[in-house]
């Protein structure tokens, strides 16, 4: 029995072993089958994909420079152009080390002259550390390093503190070890390291000589990442400041707007519009960059380049400006400003403005601002362009607002066309008498048209009081309705006074609203000596009267066009900007036309305040003069509070069918109130003369601003202002 049991046990063992071996062999077979299947799948199905994965080939889009859109005047004369210029770029790869970049920078410094003015103290410190790494970090002891690392859980923060400690301990003597050549290398290196991987970074594009360009081009094989190409310099053919400026590559995108532009595909050193027209229409002018895909291997080296989009220059923009009219108006305004400055009492005078626009479309034809500044070194005066002051600065406009006051009186029902009031000094209890300049003590009955012709203050005072719910009585106390100030300001706002005009330029100013500390200030508001208005608001206001009551948005953009294909004619029209009506004033056509008759009498009436300048004009026109006694709050702080005078003028022509409306403002013209000033009227007349002369000239020369095939005309001046020309400072 014992032997039988042993035999059975042995049989069972062999059976179990055989089963286990079978399971093992089957498992091995299955695993090998799966492995063979997997290898076959990887080689046959996914082979090419994994070869690329092994090589780590990737495609990265890279933007390159394209010309910015040109800017023209309304007749096709170039105002802002592009000049091609040599440029040297550097493209950093993922595998590029600091040492390799430094080596390229040193070689490049032997070939070009790189300005070092942008090198900062921090740049010098970091560069010294890079060249003296062991010596630099020996300045921080092991104990200090350990303490710093224990303080920070984040290694990057700890290292940043260590790096800063090293910088702080670099002496001036050690920084002085950097030679002029070292600084030039540093200037190149800082540009190279500031770019993104695989994105060309401009190393130098300003003043790259042909010799430098050739030297670098010949040695590209030993300068990995370096390339020679063409960049574009922005050149202005007009000093008109409202055209704006662009940044230069050395400045790049302003820090305040960096994230905004980077999110839209810009590079850090791209040119962008930084002011006025260039800034307002940046998206149209910038264009679309060409896109190149760099094919890289596992080392991050570029093995092929494929252009997927050729790029497109920025759109050309046609402005509403007539640059020949603009230049003539600038000359007239400057001459009158200097004439006034030579007269007595002109110590506060430093600026003058003129704006002309089409009252039916809002197109700005001329936009002039001139300002006298003093050279801080020589003390000599010079005149600079201050055209943006036409919409960024505001002044008391005086009697020019009286047409709006009368129309407001009609709207509120306190007077009607032809209403007669007595022009007399207005004496309120506890105040000095207020009167018209031509009537300091009498009583003269006059209607609304005569009130405009002679510029009656008293007539306007009484309109304001009637709107406030009272009729004038000698030495009365003035108790007005609570809403009178709001009602009158809203009334002026219908014309564009005291509110933004909507001009298509940034930084428009709506003006200051005076503080109503006494009821009598409402009378000052009625004659334009309380709230302040910009010259652009004044031209919008008189345009509203001229065109029959429609407040039209002023603008500088006339057309958007594709880039010119032949350089002789403007590119195809993309869009012609249409007029935009902001509102209509609350007056009837009959009321508006009645007031326009009063404005006509200002120019040709026997007692018109602008008769001397306009009665003999070969064209019909209408307008209103203005003089405001004001308190000075200009750039000369020590003169704050000085009583002075501001003169202004608004008008339109031809009277029957207005083509142009215009406004003149000369702030703080004199402190001598007995001196007669008519330069505001002279400017208006002389510029109008030029306008009608040019109209005849353009007609005879067949120069047109129509949108059909338009020839590119030469600029009106040989003056060129490069983008890197230092901007003159305006003491506002």
C-alpha positions in Angstrom: 0.0 0.0 0.0 2.8 2.4 0.8 4.4 1.7 -2.6 1.1 2.3 -4.4 0.7 5.7 -2.7 4.1 6.8 -3.6 3.5 5.7 -7.3 0.2 7.8 -7.3 1.9 10.8 -5.8 4.6 10.7 -8.4 1.9 10.5 -11.2 0.0 13.4 -9.8 3.2 15.5 -9.6 4.1 14.7 -13.2 0.6 15.6 -14.3 0.7 19.0 -12.4 4.1 19.8 -13.8 3.0 19.0 -17.3 -0.1 21.3 -16.9 2.0 24.1 -15.6 4.5 23.7 -18.4 1.6 23.9 -20.9 0.2 27.0 -19.3 3.7 28.6 -19.3 4.3 27.7 -23.0 0.9 29.0 -24.0 1.5 32.2 -22.1 4.9 32.7 -23.7 3.3 32.0 -27.1 0.6 34.5 -26.5 3.0 37.1 -25.2 5.4 36.6 -28.2 2.4 36.8 -30.5 1.3 40.0 -29.0 4.9 41.4 -29.2 5.2 40.4 -32.8 1.8 41.9 -33.6 2.8 45.1 -31.8 6.1 45.3 -33.6 4.4 44.8 -36.9 1.9 47.5 -36.1 4.6 49.9 -35.0 6.7 49.2 -38.1 4.0 48.9 -40.7 1.2 51.1 -39.6 2.9 53.7 -37.4 6.5 53.5 -38.8 6.7 56.9 -40.4 5.0 58.6 -37.5 7.4 57.2 -35.0 10.4 58.0 -37.2 9.3 61.6 -37.0 8.7 61.3 -33.3 12.3 59.9 -32.9 13.6 62.9 -34.8 11.3 65.2 -32.9 10.5 67.2 -36.0 8.1 70.0 -35.4 6.6 72.9 -37.3 6.7 76.4 -35.7 5.1 79.4 -37.3 7.5 82.4 -37.6 6.4 86.0 -38.4 8.6 88.2 -40.6 8.4 91.9 -41.4 6.1 93.5 -44.0 5.8 97.1 -45.1 3.4 99.3 -43.1 0.5 100.9 -45.1 1.1 104.3 -46.6 -0.9 107.4 -45.6 -2.1 109.9 -48.3 -3.9 113.2 -48.3 -7.4 113.4 -49.9 -5.9 113.9 -53.4 -3.4 111.1 -53.3 -0.3 112.9 -52.1 1.9 110.9 -49.9 2.0 112.0 -46.2 3.7 109.0 -44.6 5.9 106.5 -46.5 8.2 103.6 -46.0 11.9 103.6 -46.8 13.6 100.1 -47.2 16.6 99.6 -45.1 19.2 96.9 -44.4 18.6 94.8 -41.3 20.4 92.1 -39.4 18.4 89.5 -37.5 19.0 86.6 -35.2 16.9 83.5 -34.7 17.4 81.5 -31.5 16.9 77.8 -31.5 15.7 75.6 -28.6 19.1 73.9 -28.4 21.1 77.2 -28.4 23.1 77.7 -25.3 24.2 81.0 -23.8 27.8 80.2 -24.7 26.9 79.7 -28.3 24.9 82.9 -28.4 27.8 84.8 -26.8 30.2 83.3 -29.4 28.0 84.5 -32.3 27.6 87.9 -30.6 31.4 88.3 -30.4 31.8 87.4 -34.1 29.0 89.8 -35.0 30.6 92.6 -33.0 33.7 92.3 -35.2 31.6 92.9 -38.3 29.2 95.7 -37.3 29.1 98.7 -35.1 26.4 98.3 -32.5 25.2 101.3 -30.4 25.5 100.7 -26.7 23.2 103.4 -25.4 20.4 101.0 -24.5 22.7 98.8 -22.3 21.6 99.1 -18.7 23.4 98.6 -15.4 21.5 95.3 -14.9 22.7 94.2 -18.4 26.3 94.9 -17.5 26.0 93.0 -14.2 24.5 90.0 -15.9 27.1 90.1 -18.6 29.9 90.3 -16.1 28.5 87.3 -14.3 28.2 85.4 -17.6 31.9 86.1 -18.4 33.1 85.5 -14.8 30.6 82.8 -13.5 32.9 81.1 -11.0 34.3 84.4 -9.6 30.8 85.9 -9.5 29.1 83.1 -7.5 32.1 82.9 -5.1 30.8 86.3 -3.8 28.0 84.3 -2.0 29.2 81.9 0.7 28.0 78.4 1.0 26.4 79.3 4.3 24.5 82.2 2.7 23.4 80.0 -0.1 22.2 77.3 2.2 20.2 79.9 4.3 18.6 81.3 1.2 17.6 77.9 -0.1 16.1 76.9 3.3 14.0 80.1 3.2 12.4 79.4 -0.2 10.6 76.2 -1.1 10.7 77.3 -4.8 14.2 76.8 -6.3 13.6 79.5 -8.8 12.9 82.1 -6.2 15.9 81.0 -4.2 18.2 81.2 -7.2 16.8 84.7 -8.1 17.7 85.9 -4.6 21.2 84.5 -4.9 21.6 86.1 -8.4 20.5 89.5 -7.0 22.9 89.2 -4.1 25.7 88.5 -6.6 24.7 91.5 -8.6 24.7 93.7 -5.5 28.3 92.6 -4.7 29.8 93.4 -8.1 31.9 96.4 -7.7 32.2 99.4 -10.0 35.9 98.5 -10.6 34.8 95.0 -11.7 32.2 96.5 -14.1 34.9 98.9 -15.4 36.7 95.8 -16.6 34.2 95.6 -19.4 35.9 97.1 -22.5 34.1 99.0 -25.2 34.2 95.9 -27.3 32.6 93.9 -24.4 29.9 96.5 -24.3 29.3 96.2 -28.0 29.1 92.4 -27.7 26.7 92.9 -24.8 24.5 95.3 -26.8 24.2 92.6 -29.5 23.8 89.7 -27.0 20.9 91.5 -25.2 19.0 91.8 -28.5 19.7 88.2 -29.3 18.4 86.9 -26.0 15.3 89.1 -25.9 13.6 87.2 -28.7 11.4 84.1 -28.7 12.7 80.7 -29.9 12.5 80.4 -33.7 11.3 84.0 -34.1 13.7 86.4 -35.9 14.8 89.2 -33.6 16.2 92.4 -35.2 19.7 93.0 -34.0 20.3 96.1 -36.0 18.1 97.8 -38.6 18.9 101.5 -38.0 21.9 102.8 -39.9 23.1 99.5 -41.1 25.7 100.4 -43.7 26.1 98.6 -47.0 29.6 97.5 -45.9 28.2 96.0 -42.7 25.4 94.3 -44.6 27.9 92.8 -47.1 30.3 91.6 -44.4 27.6 89.8 -42.4 26.1 88.4 -45.6 29.4 86.9 -46.6 29.9 85.1 -43.2 26.5 83.8 -42.5 27.8 80.2 -42.7 29.8 80.9 -39.5 27.1 82.8 -37.7 24.3 80.3 -36.9 20.9 82.0 -36.5 22.1 85.3 -38.1 20.4 86.5 -41.3 20.5 89.7 -43.4 17.1 91.0 -44.7 15.2 94.1 -45.5 13.3 96.2 -42.9 11.2 99.3 -43.4 11.7 102.7 -41.9 8.7 105.0 -41.4 9.2 108.4 -43.0 6.8 111.4 -42.6 6.6 113.9 -45.5 4.6 116.3 -43.3 5.2 117.8 -39.8 1.5 117.4 -39.0 1.6 115.9 -35.6 -1.9 114.3 -35.7 -0.6 111.8 -38.3 1.1 110.3 -35.2 4.3 108.3 -34.8 5.4 104.7 -34.7 7.8 103.1 -32.3 11.2 102.1 -33.6 12.6 98.5 -33.4 15.0 99.5 -30.7 12.0 100.6 -28.6 9.5 98.0 -29.8 6.0 97.7 -28.2 5.4 100.0 -25.3 5.4 98.0 -22.0 1.9 99.2 -21.1 0.5 97.6 -24.3 2.9 94.6 -24.5 0.4 91.9 -23.6 -2.3 93.3 -25.9 -0.1 93.2 -28.9 1.7 89.9 -28.2 -1.7 88.3 -28.0 -2.4 89.5 -31.5 0.7 88.0 -33.0 3.1 90.9 -32.8 6.8 90.5 -31.9 8.4 92.5 -29.1 10.4 94.7 -31.4 7.7 95.4 -33.9 6.8 98.9 -34.9 3.4 99.9 -33.6 1.5 103.2 -33.8 2.1 105.0 -30.6 0.1 108.2 -31.2 -2.9 109.7 -33.0 -3.6 108.5 -36.6 -0.9 105.8 -36.6 -2.3 104.5 -33.3 -6.0 104.8 -34.1 -5.7 102.8 -37.3 -2.9 100.4 -36.2 -4.8 97.2 -37.3 -5.3 98.6 -40.8 -1.8 99.9 -41.3 0.2 97.0 -39.8 -0.7 94.4 -42.4 -0.3 90.7 -42.2 3.1 89.2 -41.8 4.4 86.4 -43.9 4.4 83.0 -42.0 7.4 80.6 -42.4 7.3 77.2 -40.8 10.7 76.0 -39.6 11.2 72.2 -39.7 13.5 71.3 -36.8 15.1 68.0 -35.8 15.5 66.6 -32.3 18.4 68.9 -31.6 16.2 71.9 -32.3 18.1 72.7 -35.5 16.3 74.1 -38.5 16.5 71.5 -41.3 14.0 73.1 -43.6 11.9 76.3 -44.0 8.5 76.4 -45.7 6.6 79.6 -46.5 2.9 79.0 -45.8 1.7 82.6 -46.2 3.5 85.2 -48.3 2.3 88.1 -46.1 0.5 91.2 -47.1 1.6 94.9 -46.6 -0.7 97.1 -44.5 -3.6 98.8 -46.1 -3.0 102.3 -47.5 -5.2 105.0 -45.9 -6.4 108.1 -47.6 -7.0 111.0 -45.1 -9.5 113.8 -45.5 -6.7 116.4 -45.2 -5.9 118.7 -48.2 -2.1 119.0 -47.4 -1.7 122.0 -49.7 -4.5 123.8 -47.9 -3.0 122.6 -44.6 0.4 124.0 -45.4 -1.0 127.4 -46.4 -3.2 127.5 -43.2 -0.2 126.6 -41.1 1.8 129.5 -42.6 -1.0 132.0 -42.0 -1.6 130.9 -38.4 2.1 131.0 -37.6 2.5 134.5 -39.1 -0.4 135.9 -37.2 0.8 134.2 -34.0 4.2 135.8 -34.3 2.7 139.2 -35.2 0.6 139.1 -32.0 3.6 137.9 -29.9 5.5 141.0 -31.0 2.7 143.3 -29.6 2.5 144.6 -26.1 0.6 142.6 -23.5 1.4 139.2 -25.2 3.5 137.7 -22.4 0.9 134.9 -21.9 0.3 134.2 -25.6 1.9 131.0 -26.9 -0.6 129.2 -29.2 -3.2 129.6 -32.0 -5.6 127.1 -33.7 -7.5 126.7 -36.9 -9.8 123.9 -38.1 -11.7 123.6 -41.3 -14.1 120.8 -42.2 -16.8 119.9 -44.6 -20.1 120.5 -42.6 -22.0 117.9 -44.6 -19.6 114.9 -44.3 -17.4 115.7 -41.3 -14.2 115.5 -43.3 -11.4 117.5 -41.8 -9.7 119.5 -44.6 -7.2 121.4 -42.4 -6.2 121.0 -38.8 -3.7 123.6 -37.5 -2.2 124.2 -34.2 0.9 126.3 -33.6 2.8 126.8 -30.4 5.7 128.9 -29.4 8.3 127.2 -27.2 11.7 128.2 -25.9 14.9 126.2 -26.4 16.0 125.3 -22.9 19.7 125.7 -23.8 19.6 128.9 -25.9 16.4 130.5 -24.6 15.5 131.3 -28.3 11.8 130.8 -29.2 10.7 128.5 -32.0 7.3 127.4 -33.3 6.2 123.8 -33.3 3.2 121.9 -34.6 0.4 121.5 -32.1 -2.4 120.3 -34.3 -3.5 117.7 -31.7 -4.3 120.7 -29.4 -7.3 121.3 -31.6 -9.1 118.4 -29.8 -7.1 117.9 -26.6 -7.2 121.5 -25.2 -10.2 123.7 -24.4 -10.8 127.4 -24.0 -13.6 129.9 -23.3 -14.9 130.6 -26.8 -16.7 134.0 -26.1 -19.4 135.3 -28.4 -18.9 132.6 -31.0 -21.5 130.5 -29.1 -24.3 133.1 -29.4 -25.9 131.5 -32.4 -26.4 128.4 -30.2 -27.8 130.6 -27.4 -30.4 132.1 -29.6 -31.4 128.7 -31.1 -31.7 127.4 -27.5 -34.0 130.3 -26.7 -36.2 129.4 -29.7 -36.2 125.7 -28.5 -37.2 126.6 -25.0 -39.9 128.9 -26.2 -38.6 132.0 -24.4 -38.0 134.0 -27.7 -39.0 133.4 -31.3 -37.5 134.6 -34.6 -37.7 138.4 -34.6 -38.2 138.9 -30.9 -37.1 142.4 -29.8 -35.4 142.9 -26.4 -33.7 145.9 -24.9 -29.9 145.8 -24.9 -29.0 147.4 -21.6 -26.5 146.9 -18.8 -27.7 144.0 -16.6 -27.4 145.0 -12.9 -28.2 142.3 -10.4 -28.3 142.8 -6.6 -24.8 142.7 -5.1 -23.0 142.4 -8.4 -21.2 144.7 -10.9 -23.1 145.6 -14.0 -22.7 143.3 -17.1 -23.2 144.9 -20.5 -22.4 144.7 -24.2 -19.1 146.2 -25.4 -20.9 148.6 -27.7 -23.4 149.8 -25.0 -22.1 150.4 -21.6 -25.0 152.6 -20.3 -27.9 153.1 -22.7 -31.0 151.2 -23.9 -31.2 150.0 -27.4 -34.1 148.0 -28.8 -32.9 145.2 -31.1 -34.1 141.9 -32.5 -32.2 138.6 -32.6 -30.5 139.2 -35.9 -29.1 142.6 -34.8 -28.0 140.9 -31.5 -25.9 138.5 -33.6 -24.6 141.2 -36.0 -23.5 143.5 -33.1 -22.7 140.7 -30.7 -25.1 141.8 -27.9 -24.2 140.3 -24.5 -27.3 141.8 -22.9 -29.6 140.0 -25.4 -28.0 136.6 -24.5 -28.1 137.4 -20.7 -31.8 137.9 -20.9 -32.4 134.7 -22.9 -30.5 132.8 -20.1 -32.7 134.5 -17.4 -35.9 133.7 -19.3 -34.8 130.0 -19.6 -34.3 130.2 -15.8 -37.9 131.4 -15.4 -37.3 135.1 -14.7 -37.5 138.4 -16.6 -34.9 141.1 -16.0 -35.5 144.0 -13.6 -32.9 146.4 -12.5 -31.0 145.3 -9.3 -33.1 142.2 -9.0 -32.1 139.2 -7.0 -31.5 136.2 -9.4 -33.5 133.2 -8.4 -33.4 130.7 -11.3 -35.0 127.3 -11.8 -32.8 124.5 -10.4 -32.5 122.8 -13.8 -31.5 125.8 -15.8 -27.7 125.0 -15.8 -28.4 121.4 -16.9 -30.9 122.5 -19.5 -28.5 125.0 -21.0 -25.5 122.6 -21.0 -27.7 120.0 -22.7 -28.7 122.6 -25.2 -25.1 123.4 -26.1 -24.2 119.7 -26.2 -26.7 119.2 -29.1 -24.3 121.3 -31.1 -21.2 119.4 -29.8 -20.2 122.0 -27.3 -18.9 120.6 -24.0 -19.0 116.9 -25.2 -16.7 114.7 -27.3 -17.1 115.3 -31.0 -16.3 111.7 -31.9 -13.2 112.6 -33.9 -11.4 109.4 -35.0 -8.2 110.2 -32.9 -7.4 109.1 -29.4 -7.3 111.3 -26.3 -10.1 113.8 -27.2 -10.9 116.2 -24.4 -14.5 117.3 -23.7 -13.5 120.6 -21.9 -13.9 122.0 -18.4 -17.2 122.8 -16.9 -17.2 125.9 -14.7 -18.4 125.8 -11.1 -21.7 127.5 -10.6 -21.0 129.2 -7.3 -23.3 132.2 -8.0 -26.5 132.3 -10.1 -24.9 135.1 -12.2 -22.5 132.6 -13.8 -25.4 131.4 -15.9 -25.1 134.7 -17.8 -21.4 134.1 -18.5 -22.3 130.7 -19.8 -24.7 132.3 -22.3 -21.9 134.4 -23.9 -19.2 131.7 -23.9 -17.2 132.8 -20.8 -17.8 130.0 -18.4 -17.4 126.5 -19.8 -14.5 125.7 -22.1 -14.7 124.2 -25.6 -12.1 122.7 -27.9 -11.5 124.2 -31.4 -12.8 120.9 -32.8 -16.1 121.3 -30.8 -16.4 124.8 -32.2 -16.1 123.7 -35.8 -18.6 120.9 -35.2 -21.0 123.4 -33.7 -20.9 125.9 -36.6 -21.1 122.9 -39.0 -24.3 121.9 -37.3 -25.8 125.3 -38.0 -24.4 125.4 -41.5 -25.8 122.1 -42.7 -29.3 122.7 -41.3 -29.1 121.2 -37.8 -27.2 117.9 -38.1 -24.3 117.2 -35.8 -21.8 115.3 -37.9 -18.9 113.4 -36.5 -15.6 114.9 -37.6 -13.0 112.4 -39.1 -9.6 112.1 -40.7 -10.1 108.8 -42.5 -11.6 109.1 -46.0 -10.7 105.7 -47.7 -9.2 102.4 -47.0 -7.3 100.9 -50.0 -5.2 98.0 -50.9 -1.5 98.7 -51.4 -0.6 100.2 -54.8 0.5 97.6 -57.3 2.4 99.9 -59.7 3.4 102.8 -57.5 1.6 105.2 -59.9 -2.0 104.8 -58.9 -3.7 104.1 -55.5 -4.6 100.5 -54.9 -8.2 99.2 -55.2 -10.8 100.8 -52.9 -11.7 98.6 -49.9 -14.0 101.0 -48.2 -15.0 104.6 -48.4 -15.9 105.9 -45.0 -19.4 107.3 -44.8 -20.6 110.4 -42.8 -22.0 109.7 -39.4 -24.8 111.9 -38.0 -24.7 112.0 -34.2 -27.9 113.9 -33.7 -30.1 116.7 -34.9 -30.7 119.8 -32.9 -34.2 120.6 -31.6 -34.9 123.5 -33.9 -36.9 123.8 -37.1 -35.3 124.5 -40.4 -36.9 128.0 -40.5 -35.3 128.8 -37.1 -31.9 127.7 -38.2 -32.1 129.6 -41.5 -33.2 132.7 -39.6 -30.1 132.5 -37.4 -27.9 131.9 -40.4 -29.2 135.3 -41.7 -27.9 136.9 -38.5 -24.5 135.2 -39.0 -24.4 136.6 -42.6 -25.0 140.1 -41.2 -21.9 139.6 -39.0 -19.9 139.6 -42.2 -21.7 142.1 -44.4 -24.0 144.1 -42.0 -23.2 147.8 -41.5 -22.4 147.0 -37.8 -21.1 143.5 -38.3 -18.2 142.6 -36.1 -16.3 140.9 -39.0 -17.4 143.4 -41.7 -13.8 144.8 -42.1 -12.5 141.4 -43.1 -15.4 139.9 -45.1 -17.6 142.6 -46.6 -15.5 142.7 -49.8 -15.0 139.0 -50.1 -15.5 137.5 -53.6 -17.5 134.7 -52.1 -20.4 134.6 -49.7 -19.9 133.5 -46.1 -21.3 133.9 -42.6 -19.9 133.5 -39.1 -19.5 134.9 -35.6 -16.6 136.5 -33.9 -15.8 136.0 -30.2 -13.8 137.7 -27.4 -13.7 136.3 -23.9 -12.2 137.9 -20.8 -10.7 135.0 -19.0 -8.5 134.0 -16.0 -5.2 132.5 -17.2 -4.5 128.9 -16.3 -1.8 128.0 -18.9 1.7 126.5 -18.6 3.3 129.5 -16.8 2.2 128.6 -13.3 3.5 131.8 -11.7 1.0 133.7 -13.9 -2.1 131.7 -12.8 -5.0 134.0 -12.1 -3.9 136.8 -14.4 -6.8 138.4 -16.3 -6.3 138.0 -20.1 -8.3 137.8 -23.3 -9.0 135.0 -25.7 -10.3 135.7 -29.3 -12.1 133.2 -31.6 -14.1 133.0 -34.8 -16.4 130.5 -36.4 -18.0 130.5 -39.8 -19.0 128.7 -43.0 -19.0 129.3 -46.8 -20.5 129.6 -49.3 -23.5 130.9 -47.5 -26.1 129.5 -49.9 -24.6 126.0 -50.0 -21.9 125.5 -47.4 -18.9 123.5 -48.4 -16.6 124.3 -45.5 -17.0 125.3 -41.9 -14.1 126.7 -39.8 -13.1 127.8 -36.3 -10.2 129.9 -35.1 -9.1 130.1 -31.4 -6.2 132.3 -30.1 -6.0 131.8 -26.3 -4.6 134.4 -23.9 -3.9 136.8 -26.7 -3.3 139.9 -24.6 -3.5 141.4 -21.1 -4.1 144.8 -22.6 -7.9 145.0 -22.9 -7.9 148.4 -24.7 -6.0 146.9 -27.6 -8.1 145.9 -30.6 -7.3 142.4 -31.9 -8.7 141.2 -35.2 -6.2 138.5 -36.1 -8.8 135.8 -35.5 -10.9 137.3 -38.3 -7.9 137.8 -40.5 -7.0 134.1 -40.2 -10.5 133.0 -41.2 -10.6 135.3 -44.2 -7.1 134.5 -45.5 -7.5 130.7 -45.2 -10.9 131.0 -47.0 -9.2 132.9 -49.8 -6.7 130.0 -50.1 -9.5 127.4 -50.1 -11.3 129.0 -53.0 -8.0 129.6 -55.0 -7.1 126.0 -54.6 -10.6 124.9 -55.6 -10.1 126.7 -58.9 -6.6 125.3 -59.3 -7.7 121.7 -58.7 -10.5 122.1 -61.2 -8.3 123.4 -63.9 -5.6 120.8 -63.2 -8.3 118.0 -63.0 -7.1 117.0 -59.6 -10.0 115.2 -57.9 -10.7 113.4 -54.6 -13.1 111.0 -56.1 -12.7 107.3 -55.3 -12.3 106.2 -58.9 -8.8 105.3 -60.3 -6.7 107.9 -58.5 -3.1 108.8 -59.5 -0.5 109.0 -56.7 0.7 112.6 -56.7 4.1 113.8 -55.4 4.4 115.2 -51.9 4.1 119.0 -51.6 7.4 119.2 -49.7 10.9 117.6 -49.8 10.9 117.6 -46.0 11.4 114.1 -44.5 11.0 113.2 -40.9 12.5 109.8 -40.0 10.8 107.7 -37.4 13.8 108.0 -35.1 13.8 111.8 -35.2 13.5 113.1 -31.6 10.0 114.5 -31.0 9.9 118.1 -29.9 8.5 118.6 -26.4 5.3 120.7 -26.0 4.8 122.4 -22.7 1.0 122.2 -22.5 
